[in-house]
Amino acid sequence: MTAIDRTRARPRRTPATWVRGGGLSSLLFLLPMLLIFGVFSWWPIVRSVVMSFQHTNLVSAPTWVGWDNFVQVVNDPLFWTAVGNTAWFAFLALLLGYPIPLIAAVLMSEVKRAKGLYSALAYLPVVVPPVVAVLLWKFFYDARPDGVFNTILGWVGIPPQPWIQSATQAMPSLVVEATWAAAGGTIIIYLAAITGVAPELYDAAEVDGAGIWRKIWHVTLPQLRSVLLITLILQIIGTAQVFLEPFLFTGGGPVDSTVTILLLIYRYAFQNSLGGDYGAATALSLMLAAFLAVLSLVYFRLTKSWSQN
């Protein structure tokens, strides 16, 4: 049968055949979910796009201002400070928070006994409520000589550090806490991926005389390639949206050294009791969303062939 004959033999789809094929009943089952998803997901997105072109504080009547909100945000000197601080946080988080979960997962996979206990201990920080974790670490970061961390440093002869009260040490201090709080989930993901590696590959590496580090480098890491790529882009997206740590630890200080993009959005929206500039807040939110979307698209395009080989 030729392609033309197959086209002629294919039944023509009409609304009646769609209903008889169960399309209407499927739509009825999906309708509640579609309505809920539309009301709580798509409508806020559409409303945010509209608000980004308006000047509104949700109290007085909105006025249409076009691109003025975007121009206002870009011309705000604090905008570039927030961009730089967010990039600095993301860089430090990748430098510290990306390899540590991988190293911990690889070492835990080599443990023969009490592996479940180590997994539970690694995941324990994730169970702690984020606000509680930040307040606990804020107590640890007490800059006084009798603070928890300063007391520990004093045992080895290191003088007290200002920690989050210093413009240079505040951001690294936030990264350390964020890494501690989030590493457990990534460790569990890596452990699950490592268990999926075929044992025959390790056996073949041992036959070739490979030690533990060569097995990790030539067997484990190549088998985790796709997982590593996914966790990398997820961490980049997550660090670009950091808010809780700078908000609770420092409020953006000292000297605006920890003001991030999301914290700046919060300031635009809630900077006074009468309602902030929601137009500027939504404009900056859309700029961040567009940047992350483009970054993700470029990232997956560049790593597509490498992740599949």
BARO-800282 format. One record per residue (C-alpha): x, y, z. Coordinates in steps of 0.5 Angstrom, whole numbers, padded with zeros to 4 digits, always signed. Layout:
XYZ;...
# end
This chain:
+0000+0000+0000;+0003+0007-0002;+0003+0013+0002;-0003+0016-0002;-0007+0009+0000;-0005+0010+0007;-0008+0017+0007;-0014+0015+0004;-0015+0009+0008;-0014+0013+0015;-0021+0015+0018;-0023+0022+0018;-0023+0025+0025;-0030+0029+0026;-0033+0032+0033;-0037+0026+0033;-0032+0021+0032;-0028+0025+0038;-0034+0024+0042;-0035+0017+0041;-0028+0016+0042;-0029+0018+0049;-0026+0025+0048;-0032+0029+0051;-0031+0024+0058;-0024+0025+0058;-0025+0033+0058;-0030+0033+0063;-0025+0029+0068;-0019+0034+0066;-0024+0040+0066;-0023+0041+0074;-0016+0041+0074;-0015+0045+0068;-0019+0050+0071;-0015+0050+0078;-0009+0050+0074;-0011+0056+0070;-0014+0060+0076;-0008+0059+0080;-0002+0058+0075;-0004+0062+0069;-0008+0067+0071;-0003+0070+0076;+0002+0070+0070;-0002+0074+0066;-0004+0079+0071;+0004+0080+0073;+0005+0081+0065;-0001+0086+0065;+0002+0090+0072;+0009+0090+0069;+0006+0095+0064;+0002+0099+0070;+0004+0104+0076;+0000+0101+0081;+0000+0100+0089;-0006+0095+0089;-0009+0101+0093;-0010+0107+0088;-0013+0106+0081;-0007+0103+0076;-0005+0107+0071;-0002+0105+0064;+0006+0107+0064;+0008+0102+0058;+0016+0100+0059;+0017+0106+0064;+0017+0100+0070;+0023+0096+0066;+0027+0103+0065;+0026+0105+0072;+0029+0098+0075;+0035+0098+0070;+0036+0105+0072;+0036+0104+0079;+0043+0103+0082;+0041+0098+0087;+0039+0094+0081;+0046+0093+0079;+0048+0092+0086;+0043+0086+0087;+0045+0083+0080;+0052+0083+0082;+0051+0080+0089;+0046+0075+0086;+0052+0073+0081;+0057+0073+0087;+0052+0068+0091;+0051+0063+0085;+0058+0063+0084;+0060+0061+0091;+0054+0056+0092;+0057+0053+0085;+0064+0053+0088;+0062+0050+0095;+0055+0047+0094;+0056+0043+0088;+0062+0039+0089;+0060+0037+0096;+0054+0033+0095;+0057+0029+0090;+0063+0028+0094;+0059+0026+0100;+0055+0021+0096;+0061+0018+0093;+0064+0017+0100;+0057+0014+0103;+0056+0009+0097;+0063+0006+0099;+0061+0005+0106;+0059-0002+0107;+0056-0001+0114;+0050+0004+0117;+0049+0007+0110;+0042+0008+0112;+0044+0012+0118;+0049+0016+0114;+0044+0018+0109;+0039+0020+0114;+0044+0024+0118;+0046+0027+0111;+0038+0029+0110;+0037+0031+0117;+0038+0039+0115;+0033+0039+0110;+0028+0036+0115;+0029+0043+0119;+0024+0048+0117;+0028+0053+0113;+0027+0059+0118;+0029+0055+0124;+0035+0053+0120;+0037+0061+0119;+0035+0063+0126;+0040+0057+0129;+0045+0059+0124;+0044+0067+0126;+0046+0065+0133;+0052+0061+0131;+0054+0067+0127;+0054+0071+0133;+0060+0076+0132;+0062+0077+0140;+0068+0073+0142;+0064+0068+0146;+0059+0066+0140;+0059+0059+0138;+0063+0059+0131;+0068+0064+0134;+0069+0060+0141;+0071+0054+0136;+0076+0058+0132;+0079+0061+0139;+0080+0053+0140;+0085+0053+0135;+0088+0061+0136;+0084+0064+0130;+0081+0071+0133;+0074+0072+0133;+0070+0074+0126;+0065+0079+0124;+0061+0074+0120;+0055+0077+0117;+0056+0083+0120;+0062+0084+0115;+0061+0087+0108;+0066+0082+0105;+0064+0076+0110;+0057+0076+0110;+0055+0073+0103;+0060+0067+0104;+0057+0066+0111;+0050+0066+0107;+0053+0061+0102;+0055+0056+0108;+0049+0056+0111;+0045+0055+0104;+0049+0049+0102;+0048+0046+0109;+0041+0046+0109;+0040+0044+0101;+0046+0039+0100;+0042+0033+0103;+0037+0033+0098;+0042+0033+0093;+0046+0027+0096;+0040+0023+0096;+0039+0024+0089;+0046+0022+0087;+0046+0016+0092;+0040+0014+0088;+0044+0015+0081;+0050+0011+0084;+0046+0005+0086;+0044+0005+0078;+0051+0004+0076;+0052-0003+0073;+0056-0007+0078;+0060-0010+0072;+0063-0004+0071;+0066-0003+0077;+0068-0011+0077;+0072-0009+0070;+0075-0003+0073;+0078-0008+0078;+0080-0013+0074;+0084-0007+0070;+0087-0005+0076;+0084+0001+0078;+0083+0004+0085;+0078+0007+0088;+0079+0014+0085;+0080+0012+0078;+0073+0008+0079;+0070+0014+0081;+0073+0018+0075;+0072+0013+0070;+0066+0009+0072;+0062+0013+0077;+0062+0020+0074;+0061+0018+0067;+0055+0014+0069;+0052+0020+0073;+0053+0025+0067;+0046+0027+0066;+0044+0027+0073;+0050+0032+0074;+0047+0036+0068;+0040+0037+0071;+0043+0038+0078;+0047+0044+0076;+0042+0048+0072;+0037+0047+0078;+0042+0050+0083;+0044+0055+0078;+0036+0057+0078;+0035+0056+0085;+0041+0061+0087;+0039+0066+0082;+0032+0066+0086;+0036+0066+0093;+0031+0070+0098;+0030+0067+0105;+0038+0067+0107;+0039+0075+0106;+0032+0077+0108;+0033+0073+0115;+0040+0074+0116;+0042+0081+0114;+0036+0084+0111;+0040+0086+0105;+0046+0089+0109;+0051+0091+0111;+0052+0096+0106;+0047+0093+0101;+0052+0087+0100;+0047+0082+0101;+0042+0085+0097;+0039+0080+0092;+0034+0080+0086;+0029+0077+0090;+0030+0081+0096;+0030+0088+0091;+0023+0085+0088;+0021+0084+0096;+0023+0092+0097;+0019+0094+0091;+0013+0091+0093;+0013+0092+0100;+0017+0098+0102;+0012+0102+0105;+0005+0100+0109;+0001+0104+0104;+0003+0099+0098;+0009+0099+0094;+0011+0099+0087;+0008+0093+0084;+0009+0095+0077;+0017+0095+0078;+0016+0089+0082;+0013+0085+0077;+0017+0088+0072;+0024+0086+0075;+0020+0079+0076;+0019+0078+0069;+0026+0080+0067;+0029+0075+0072;+0024+0070+0069;+0026+0071+0062;+0033+0071+0064;+0033+0064+0067;+0029+0062+0061;+0034+0064+0056;+0039+0061+0060;+0036+0054+0061;+0035+0054+0053;+0042+0055+0052;+0044+0051+0057;+0040+0045+0055;+0042+0046+0047;+0050+0046+0049;+0049+0040+0053;+0045+0036+0049;+0050+0032+0045;+0055+0032+0051;+0049+0029+0056;+0047+0023+0051;+0054+0021+0049;
# end
